[in-house]
Amino acid sequence: MKKIPEKASAGPEILSRLADLRANDLQWRSGRVWAYVYPPGDDTEKIQKAAYMEFLSENALDPTAFPSLRHMENDIISMCASHLHGDQDTVGSFTSGGTESCLLAVKTARDWARKERGIKEPEIIVSSSAHAAFFKAAFYFDVKLVNVPVDPKTLRADVAKIQAAITPNTALIVGSASAYAHGVVDPIEELGQIAKKAGVLLHVDGCIGGFLLNYFRELGANVPNYDFAVEGVTSISMDLHKYAYCPKGASVILYKNRELRKHQIFTCAGWNGYAIVNPTVQSTKSGGPVAAAWTTIHSIGNEGYKERARSMLSATQKLCKGIDAIPGLKVIGNPEMCLIAFVAEGLSIFHVIDAINQRGWYVQAQLAAAEGAIPETAHLTVTTMSEALADEFLADLAAIMPEARAAKFGELAATFVPMAKTLSSADMSDDMIRGMLQSAGLGEGDQRAGNPSADVNAILNAMSSEMRERILSVAAGELFKQPV
Ligand SMILES: *Cc1c(COP(=O)(O)O)cnc(C)c1O
């Protein structure tokens, strides 16, 4: 087992070890990584890092201890509220990320339903395109999740089906603006109407799209209303660490009014320690993210964001057109957001992904869903680095098509794909799954970054989501198998 080192190491030596550790990481600074990182640009990065470091050690646990942090949080929430067409009643909280914002929206709705509506077992209705964070929230908070399939043609929320799913126990309906997988915006105005009529809450998950879509509309793009301008919307989540280009650890959850937000707040004055008030999940938290977010927004400004939006909208339009022009590839969903999902026709998209990633790009694989009604896709997250690289990417994508067409699945897929369809989690022990993972090369000591191979994706793709989840859980146990 590893021991805490007896002797202190010198700073430069440790930093050089850190540099070595990164050797296999995704090289996002190249702009060729279509996921995970939203490169802020050199000038913005410099100032946001400085701000983060200034407040690294300050603790936002107690809102009276560091009024500077409270001031910055209140500023951020107010700016976000006005960006999303809120009013003087709009309130919110700064959170660590989209997942925390979505968790809080569900927790608030649950407690609102219990207290204000006397509902003992509150339910939330989501579309199948909703982010995993809502499934997690239902799981964590023991709330019943009603999962309504999206319209398979538009990939957007099916309002009639959601209407039909409302029961006397419904606390909350969730819509996305936009959904992550296909970049599409749900019909929030129609959802607002049914939510209002039923007397239930409506949360808009604007984690990825909420910040940008209003800029896209300003630039002339066809974006439906999705924010507090829509009647019936009662809360919105919006990540700042995505398209507001703030460093990670920055999101907001906004509510129509204080009466709603009060159900989010946790207090504890009956233990032996100091009296606690936690509006959000965390207690002790660095002041870094809030200071860096405040700084980033001031540093880029509305004009800067609009220019960034112009660049990303233009890149998205070019990429969608370019991908559709490549025989065998097709963008699906007609995205309003700068998130692009495309399918392959007559070949496997997983071979396309393997081939393009071998050219130094990183494209994300999305597995088929809804028993194949939603096809497997390649996913691109467009950023401000994309405009300059779009032509090169499209040329590479066209160039790899012959090799992707010629690629064959290996023995691994030949063995496991046929049985994958019928595998159920109950038939498999953890040991059997570990064996499968090892034969797929995902065992100990694997240091490569990036997607699983086409073979592994094809196997996962053939499985039920229940089986996939089981495998992922065993895989996580292996990836974090301590001690050595
Ligand atoms: C990213 C995302 C989330 C979750 O946010 P994290 O910051 O990754 O926790 C929720 N909803 C949507 C639509 C997202 O894209």
The ligand as an SDF file (V2000), in Angstrom:
LIG
                    3D

 15 15  0  0  0  0  0  0  0  0999 V2000
  -23.9660   19.2380  -18.2600 C   0  0  0  0  0  0  0  0  0  0  0  0
  -25.4140   19.0910  -18.0690 C   0  0  0  0  0  0  0  0  0  0  0  0
  -25.9710   18.8430  -16.7980 C   0  0  0  0  0  0  0  0  0  0  0  0
  -25.1360   18.4580  -15.5950 C   0  0  0  0  0  0  0  0  0  0  0  0
  -24.1500   19.3280  -15.3380 O   0  0  0  0  0  0  0  0  0  0  0  0
  -22.7410   18.9600  -14.6520 P   0  0  0  0  0  0  0  0  0  0  0  0
  -22.1480   20.3120  -14.5670 O   0  0  0  0  0  0  0  0  0  0  0  0
  -22.0120   18.0210  -15.5670 O   0  0  0  0  0  0  0  0  0  0  0  0
  -23.0040   18.3680  -13.3210 O   0  0  0  0  0  0  0  0  0  0  0  0
  -27.3460   18.8680  -16.6900 C   0  0  0  0  0  0  0  0  0  0  0  0
  -28.1230   19.0770  -17.7600 N   0  0  0  0  0  0  0  0  0  0  0  0
  -27.6220   19.2740  -19.0040 C   0  0  0  0  0  0  0  0  0  0  0  0
  -28.5510   19.4890  -20.1490 C   0  0  0  0  0  0  0  0  0  0  0  0
  -26.2470   19.2770  -19.1960 C   0  0  0  0  0  0  0  0  0  0  0  0
  -25.7410   19.4250  -20.4270 O   0  0  0  0  0  0  0  0  0  0  0  0
  1  2  1  0
  2  3  1  0
  2 14  2  0
  3  4  1  0
  3 10  2  0
  4  5  1  0
  5  6  1  0
  6  7  2  0
  6  8  1  0
  6  9  1  0
 10 11  1  0
 11 12  2  0
 12 13  1  0
 12 14  1  0
 14 15  1  0
M  END
$$$$
